[in-house]
């Protein structure tokens, strides 16, 4: 059992492995600011895990903020809404940060940010009402995964889900928007927590935050002590500051001591994990009916002139956001969407912000130099830091030999591609790329 200290829990179980990455939370005390309305937005129809949406508007249509512009009849999907008011000027393809193409709706802004007149708070009294409302909101996981939230909450009764874990760890370097959510919107978090607990029947809620975020701890401590919780079913838990503490399976193990088996999900051990910003958004949506049309981002890195936390309409051009932050103070050598450990490197800034993007980082040449690759010295550091107990060197051997049987045996499909192994490797081996190649080999073999 976790040790309780003055109403606060400490982690039930420490996660295996993990890396002590640099903290570098430069924007932690920088309040979130809204950027000026962009002249246009490009809104992709694929911004989540699952089936992409189909546009429901055409060129020439006038749209308002919050109006539906894309949807799908597939279960694992999430609707997409206009993020500015104005005119649809193009429905075509756009390249996403991961290099794939997606249909997209381009809206030329009229500068007015008019709300769609159909926006109204949903009536939520039952479990079904809540799940429908969350789907209608267009919410996907705001921590970076992009999984449609209504699917996560629509768990069958036989799963015996009893615990909701609120993930406020934010273990990647540089990113601070979840920290700012805790500081600036604590009562939205509280409202969302109690709504989910009461309607979905969670027996306990654990709000988990790393111990290197003292101000967030103070605010969340006030939430945990709130007198509304007469049964003391909402608790605050401090976690050791270690990457990848915020990964779902790691979070479940730290918060509850339950271990998610390979190939399974937190729901299989009675837990649902939600990002703190997602919970706060649900509270706001239930009060206002305004769907997910904007999100907060950290813009930082050695090449950014004025690092900031910003609130932007989804579909805003990344280049415009960087310009709002003073542009580049130095020539960027590497630009990343997301964190430096698991983010995606992009080749330019002419790309739209997606629902699941939580950071834009740009680094000068001195900060983007890769370790020179050397021969493996069999030091075992990659295996020691792997939170999934894999042995990356064995996987690399099997990849080079294209040994499908061995790849299945070593369990590469449970790799979460967190990058801890590559971070720890003194030989500079591109281990994450080998993990991805291993998975692609197995997927191709499965198609045969």
Secondary structure as GFF3:
##gff-version 3
##sequence-region A 1 448
A	DSSP	beta_strand	4	5	.	.	.	ID=ss1
A	DSSP	beta_strand	8	10	.	.	.	ID=ss2
A	DSSP	beta_strand	32	34	.	.	.	ID=ss3
A	DSSP	beta_strand	40	44	.	.	.	ID=ss4
A	DSSP	beta_strand	54	55	.	.	.	ID=ss5
A	DSSP	beta_strand	62	63	.	.	.	ID=ss6
A	DSSP	beta_strand	68	71	.	.	.	ID=ss7
A	DSSP	beta_strand	80	81	.	.	.	ID=ss8
A	DSSP	beta_strand	86	95	.	.	.	ID=ss9
A	DSSP	beta_strand	101	109	.	.	.	ID=ss10
A	DSSP	alpha_helix	127	137	.	.	.	ID=ss11
A	DSSP	alpha_helix	149	153	.	.	.	ID=ss12
A	DSSP	three_ten_helix	157	159	.	.	.	ID=ss13
A	DSSP	beta_strand	163	167	.	.	.	ID=ss14
A	DSSP	alpha_helix	177	184	.	.	.	ID=ss15
A	DSSP	alpha_helix	186	200	.	.	.	ID=ss16
A	DSSP	beta_strand	204	210	.	.	.	ID=ss17
A	DSSP	alpha_helix	214	224	.	.	.	ID=ss18
A	DSSP	beta_strand	234	239	.	.	.	ID=ss19
A	DSSP	alpha_helix	248	256	.	.	.	ID=ss20
A	DSSP	three_ten_helix	266	269	.	.	.	ID=ss21
A	DSSP	beta_strand	271	275	.	.	.	ID=ss22
A	DSSP	alpha_helix	276	288	.	.	.	ID=ss23
A	DSSP	beta_strand	294	300	.	.	.	ID=ss24
A	DSSP	beta_strand	308	313	.	.	.	ID=ss25
A	DSSP	alpha_helix	318	324	.	.	.	ID=ss26
A	DSSP	beta_strand	334	337	.	.	.	ID=ss27
A	DSSP	beta_strand	344	346	.	.	.	ID=ss28
A	DSSP	beta_strand	359	363	.	.	.	ID=ss29
A	DSSP	three_ten_helix	365	367	.	.	.	ID=ss30
A	DSSP	alpha_helix	381	385	.	.	.	ID=ss31
A	DSSP	alpha_helix	392	401	.	.	.	ID=ss32
A	DSSP	alpha_helix	404	410	.	.	.	ID=ss33
A	DSSP	three_ten_helix	412	414	.	.	.	ID=ss34
A	DSSP	alpha_helix	420	424	.	.	.	ID=ss35
A	DSSP	alpha_helix	431	447	.	.	.	ID=ss36
###
